[in-house]
Amino acid sequence: MKRLFIIGSSISVLFLASCNDSEGGDTATVNVRLTDGPAAYDAVNIDIQRIEINNNGEWVALNFPSPGVYNLLNFKNGTDVVLGQAVLPAGDVSQMRMVLGTNNTLVVNGVSYPLQTPSAQQSGLKFNWHQTLAANGAYTVWIDFDAGRSVVTTGNGSYILKPVIRTFSELTNGQIKGYVQPLAADAVVHAIMASDTIATAIPNPDGFFMFSGLQQGTYTVSYDADNTTGYLDENTNNVSVVFGQITNLGTKTLNQ
């Protein structure tokens, strides 16, 4: 199987925004976290300066205490980091934006390159998440910044950042986790629904992998060994994903 370093297929790019006041001025709390899909680079450093939520047509800044550079590759296989929190009127939300600074870089084979971000620096990156916030509710939302698909190589050897972002919440989070062995197989793991590769994971050094933000349904999990290692690709079929649950596949040991 050809190795893949991208995530996605038919997954909408989602997030927060305008909220309608409910009766009595009731509010809900939204906690925002950052996570990432894998990429074949040493580092993808993104300069996040501001996060804003569109509340009834006005952009309101998230309480974001640590603006600055985040290496997206630190947040894969279920790892994330807290960005901030917002208290919003109960009601429907649908849009948010992330404003980037200029200190965006890519590290490849130990060499750092600037990442050009022409549109993100002016108006911010807008993405949608449709949710009705209940009064006194507390919500956690993950921004999944797809490092692999977000970096584009130009013809002259430079790099452009064209962010690909999706979001999911606890209410729309299907998960699969497991281990793949032996480490010598250098495997990449794919979550496939029907004929579409929905997500790809590069396992941690101990073989652990995790998919988050999957839609409910039945998947094939494909273990793709590096074809130079002599190990064979294998599949686990009929893997069921349900929102709010983690499907644990245990350890898959590949054969030669």
C-alpha positions as CSV (number, residue, x, y, z in Angstrom):
1,M,0.0,0.0,0.0
2,K,1.3,3.4,-0.8
3,R,2.3,5.4,2.3
4,L,0.1,8.4,3.1
5,F,0.9,11.4,5.2
6,I,-2.4,13.2,5.0
7,I,-5.5,13.1,6.9
8,G,-8.9,13.5,5.6
9,S,-11.5,12.9,3.0
10,S,-14.9,14.4,3.1
11,I,-14.4,15.8,6.6
12,S,-15.8,19.3,6.9
13,V,-13.6,22.1,8.3
14,L,-15.5,23.2,11.4
15,F,-15.8,25.6,14.4
16,L,-17.5,28.2,16.6
17,A,-19.4,31.5,16.3
18,S,-22.4,33.6,16.5
19,C,-24.4,33.0,19.6
20,N,-28.0,34.0,20.2
21,D,-28.8,35.2,23.7
22,S,-31.2,32.9,25.5
23,E,-33.8,34.0,27.9
24,G,-32.4,35.4,31.1
25,G,-28.9,35.9,29.8
26,D,-27.8,32.3,30.4
27,T,-24.3,31.4,29.3
28,A,-22.2,28.4,28.4
29,T,-18.4,27.8,28.7
30,V,-16.4,26.7,25.7
31,N,-12.9,25.3,26.3
32,V,-10.6,25.3,23.2
33,R,-7.7,22.9,22.7
34,L,-5.3,22.3,19.8
35,T,-4.4,18.9,18.3
36,D,-2.8,17.8,15.0
37,G,-2.5,15.2,12.4
38,P,0.9,13.7,11.4
39,A,3.3,15.1,8.9
40,A,6.7,13.9,7.6
41,Y,8.7,16.9,8.9
42,D,10.9,17.6,11.9
43,A,8.7,20.5,13.0
44,V,5.7,22.6,11.8
45,N,5.8,25.8,13.9
46,I,2.7,28.0,13.8
47,D,2.6,31.4,15.3
48,I,-0.9,31.7,16.8
49,Q,-1.6,35.2,18.0
50,R,-5.3,35.5,18.5
51,I,-8.5,33.4,18.5
52,E,-11.8,35.1,18.0
53,I,-15.4,34.0,18.2
54,N,-18.2,35.7,16.1
55,N,-20.9,36.6,18.6
56,N,-24.0,38.0,17.0
57,G,-21.9,39.5,14.1
58,E,-19.1,40.9,16.3
59,W,-15.7,39.2,16.7
60,V,-15.0,38.5,20.4
61,A,-11.4,37.5,21.5
62,L,-11.0,34.2,23.3
63,N,-9.2,34.3,26.6
64,F,-5.9,33.1,25.1
65,P,-3.2,33.5,27.7
66,S,-0.2,32.0,25.7
67,P,0.0,33.4,22.2
68,G,3.1,32.5,20.2
69,V,4.7,29.6,18.4
70,Y,3.3,26.0,18.6
71,N,5.0,23.0,17.0
72,L,2.0,21.1,15.6
73,L,3.9,17.9,15.6
74,N,3.9,17.9,19.4
75,F,0.2,17.3,19.4
76,K,-0.5,14.0,17.6
77,N,-2.0,10.6,18.6
78,G,-4.4,12.1,21.2
79,T,-2.0,14.7,22.6
80,D,-3.3,18.2,22.8
81,V,-2.8,21.6,24.5
82,V,-5.2,24.1,26.1
83,L,-5.5,27.3,24.1
84,G,-8.1,29.2,26.1
85,Q,-11.7,29.6,27.1
86,A,-14.8,31.7,26.3
87,V,-18.0,32.3,28.1
88,L,-20.8,32.7,25.5
89,P,-24.6,33.3,25.6
90,A,-26.5,30.0,25.3
91,G,-27.8,29.3,21.8
92,D,-26.5,28.5,18.4
93,V,-22.8,29.0,17.4
94,S,-21.2,28.5,14.0
95,Q,-18.0,30.4,13.3
96,M,-14.5,31.3,14.7
97,R,-11.2,32.5,13.3
98,M,-7.5,32.1,14.2
99,V,-5.1,35.0,13.5
100,L,-1.5,34.0,12.8
101,G,1.6,36.1,13.3
102,T,4.7,36.1,11.0
103,N,6.9,33.6,12.8
104,N,5.8,30.5,11.0
105,T,8.5,28.0,10.0
106,L,9.0,24.5,8.7
107,V,11.9,22.3,9.7
108,V,13.0,19.6,7.2
109,N,16.1,17.4,7.8
110,G,17.3,19.9,10.4
111,V,16.9,22.9,8.2
112,S,14.4,25.7,9.0
113,Y,12.4,27.3,6.2
114,P,9.9,30.2,6.4
115,L,6.3,29.4,5.9
116,Q,4.5,32.1,3.9
117,T,1.0,32.8,5.1
118,P,-0.5,35.4,2.7
119,S,-4.1,35.3,3.7
120,A,-4.0,34.2,7.3
121,Q,-2.2,37.3,8.6
122,Q,-4.7,39.8,7.2
123,S,-8.2,38.5,8.2
124,G,-7.6,35.2,10.1
125,L,-8.5,31.6,9.3
126,K,-12.2,31.1,9.5
127,F,-13.8,27.7,10.3
128,N,-17.2,26.5,11.4
129,W,-18.7,24.3,14.0
130,H,-22.5,24.1,14.3
131,Q,-23.6,23.5,17.9
132,T,-26.4,24.6,20.2
133,L,-24.9,25.6,23.5
134,A,-27.2,24.9,26.5
135,A,-27.4,27.3,29.4
136,N,-24.8,26.4,32.1
137,G,-23.3,23.9,29.7
138,A,-19.5,23.3,29.4
139,Y,-18.0,22.2,26.1
140,T,-14.6,21.2,24.9
141,V,-13.7,21.8,21.3
142,W,-10.5,20.6,19.6
143,I,-9.0,22.5,16.7
144,D,-7.3,19.8,14.5
145,F,-4.7,21.7,12.4
146,D,-3.6,19.2,9.7
147,A,0.1,19.8,9.4
148,G,0.6,17.3,6.5
149,R,-2.0,18.8,4.2
150,S,-1.4,22.5,5.3
151,V,2.2,22.7,3.9
152,V,2.5,23.2,0.2
153,T,5.9,23.1,-1.7
154,T,6.4,25.6,-4.4
155,G,8.3,25.1,-7.6
156,N,11.2,27.1,-6.4
157,G,11.7,25.0,-3.2
158,S,10.0,27.3,-0.8
159,Y,7.0,26.5,1.4
160,I,3.5,28.0,1.8
161,L,1.1,27.5,4.6
162,K,-2.4,26.8,3.4
163,P,-4.1,25.7,6.6
164,V,-6.4,22.8,6.6
165,I,-8.4,22.8,9.8
166,R,-11.2,20.7,11.2
167,T,-12.8,20.8,14.6
168,F,-14.7,18.3,16.8
169,S,-16.3,18.3,20.2
170,E,-16.9,15.7,22.9
171,L,-20.3,15.3,21.2
172,T,-18.8,14.5,17.8
173,N,-15.7,12.6,18.7
174,G,-15.3,9.0,17.7
175,Q,-11.9,7.5,18.6
176,I,-9.8,4.5,17.8
177,K,-6.6,3.6,19.6
178,G,-4.0,0.8,19.6
179,Y,-0.4,-0.3,19.1
180,V,1.4,-1.6,16.1
181,Q,4.5,-3.8,16.4
182,P,7.3,-4.5,15.7
183,L,8.8,-1.0,15.6
184,A,11.1,-2.2,12.8
185,A,8.1,-2.3,10.5
186,D,8.0,1.5,10.6
187,A,4.2,1.3,9.9
188,V,1.7,4.0,9.2
189,V,-1.9,3.4,10.2
190,H,-5.0,4.5,8.2
191,A,-8.7,4.6,9.2
192,I,-10.8,3.9,6.1
193,M,-14.5,4.1,5.7
194,A,-15.8,2.5,2.5
195,S,-13.1,3.4,0.0
196,D,-12.1,6.7,1.6
197,T,-9.0,7.2,3.8
198,I,-10.5,9.3,6.5
199,A,-7.5,9.7,8.8
200,T,-3.8,8.7,9.0
201,A,-1.6,8.2,12.1
202,I,2.1,8.0,12.4
203,P,2.6,5.9,15.6
204,N,4.6,7.2,18.5
205,P,8.1,5.6,19.1
206,D,6.4,2.9,21.3
207,G,4.0,2.0,18.5
208,F,1.0,3.8,20.0
209,F,-1.5,5.4,17.6
210,M,-4.9,7.2,18.1
211,F,-7.5,8.6,15.8
212,S,-9.8,11.3,17.1
213,G,-12.7,13.3,15.6
214,L,-14.0,10.3,13.6
215,Q,-17.6,10.2,12.5
216,Q,-19.7,7.3,13.7
217,G,-19.7,4.2,11.5
218,T,-17.7,1.1,10.5
219,Y,-14.1,1.4,9.6
220,T,-11.2,-0.7,8.2
221,V,-7.9,0.0,10.0
222,S,-5.0,-0.6,7.7
223,Y,-1.5,-1.1,9.0
224,D,0.9,0.0,6.2
225,A,4.5,-1.3,6.8
226,D,7.4,0.5,5.1
227,N,8.0,-1.7,2.0
228,T,11.7,-1.6,2.6
229,T,11.4,-3.5,5.9
230,G,10.1,-6.8,4.6
231,Y,7.0,-6.7,6.9
232,L,3.5,-7.3,5.4
233,D,0.6,-4.9,5.4
234,E,-2.4,-6.0,7.4
235,N,-6.0,-4.8,8.0
236,T,-8.5,-5.0,10.9
237,N,-12.0,-5.0,9.4
238,N,-15.4,-4.0,10.8
239,V,-14.1,-1.6,13.5
240,S,-17.1,0.1,15.0
241,V,-16.9,3.8,16.1
242,V,-19.4,5.4,18.4
243,F,-19.4,9.1,19.6
244,G,-18.1,9.4,23.1
245,Q,-16.4,6.0,23.1
246,I,-12.8,4.9,22.4
247,T,-12.5,1.7,20.4
248,N,-9.4,-0.1,21.6
249,L,-7.8,-2.4,19.1
250,G,-5.0,-3.6,21.3
251,T,-1.7,-4.6,19.7
252,K,-1.3,-5.5,16.0
253,T,1.9,-7.5,15.3
254,L,2.8,-7.5,11.6
255,N,4.5,-10.5,10.0
256,Q,7.3,-10.8,7.5
